[in-house]
Amino acid sequence: MDAIIQVLKNRGAVRASAQKVLWSRDEPTRVEVRALSPSEAAEAAMIVRFGDAAAQASGTTLSRRLPNIVDNHASVVIGLAAGDARALLGSDLQVRSDRHFGWFAIIDSFSGAQRYQTYKVAHHGSSNADHDDIWQKLLQPEPIAAVTPFVRGGTGLPTNDDCGRIRRRTSEAYLTSPPRPQRFRDRNPRAERLMRRFSRQLYSVPSRFGHVRLRKKTTSGNSNWNVSSFGAATKL
């Protein structure tokens, strides 16, 4: 993985689009990093959205930050293949009613020759990024799934319902850290009382950290995946 990251750094920015191979090698083990999104329709939609944002900013003081575009049309889903190991990284891509966008665009173009064994669950496990066809057409039965939480104020993903839904999808699901923030506590009571005068809610951000590591030997035939969890990571 370090070698892949270094190659991508040396190449500079690479524009991702559906079915574009971002990096590959043949020896000593066949490895491929392939973008599965955004689709052509999603790329066009994002160009229009960026154009609209630039037009709205015309004549105003420009910010160095990109505009806050919340549709996630341009989220880049990655398919990794190394030997017989295959992993699907779901990014923040969501399910759209128009099959030219989102997960349906990936599902409809997937050959199904080799389904993925592991899955970084899309959009923090949110229901708007989940569909039966992701699990039935893109993934092998009982895949290993890893979920990263999202916490902002009182908003937390995955919800309890999300966790239950993912557990019904697979018994091998992991969460990198709890999706609920911890209440802020300061060692100095006077400082805490002062901060509470100016805020309705105080949370420790970031809260607890953890990570899930998935490993598989690609040179020893059909070896099993090894799952390790660290810090606050836990099995769902």
Secondary structure as GFF3:
##gff-version 3
##sequence-region A 1 236
A	DSSP	alpha_helix	2	11	.	.	.	ID=ss1
A	DSSP	beta_strand	20	25	.	.	.	ID=ss2
A	DSSP	beta_strand	31	35	.	.	.	ID=ss3
A	DSSP	alpha_helix	40	57	.	.	.	ID=ss4
A	DSSP	beta_strand	78	82	.	.	.	ID=ss5
A	DSSP	beta_strand	85	89	.	.	.	ID=ss6
A	DSSP	alpha_helix	102	109	.	.	.	ID=ss7
A	DSSP	beta_strand	116	120	.	.	.	ID=ss8
A	DSSP	three_ten_helix	122	125	.	.	.	ID=ss9
A	DSSP	three_ten_helix	127	129	.	.	.	ID=ss10
A	DSSP	alpha_helix	132	133	.	.	.	ID=ss11
A	DSSP	pi_helix	134	138	.	.	.	ID=ss12
A	DSSP	beta_strand	139	147	.	.	.	ID=ss13
A	DSSP	beta_strand	150	152	.	.	.	ID=ss14
A	DSSP	beta_strand	155	157	.	.	.	ID=ss15
A	DSSP	alpha_helix	160	169	.	.	.	ID=ss16
A	DSSP	beta_strand	173	175	.	.	.	ID=ss17
A	DSSP	beta_strand	182	183	.	.	.	ID=ss18
A	DSSP	alpha_helix	189	197	.	.	.	ID=ss19
A	DSSP	beta_strand	203	204	.	.	.	ID=ss20
A	DSSP	beta_strand	210	215	.	.	.	ID=ss21
A	DSSP	beta_strand	226	231	.	.	.	ID=ss22
A	DSSP	beta_strand	234	235	.	.	.	ID=ss23
###
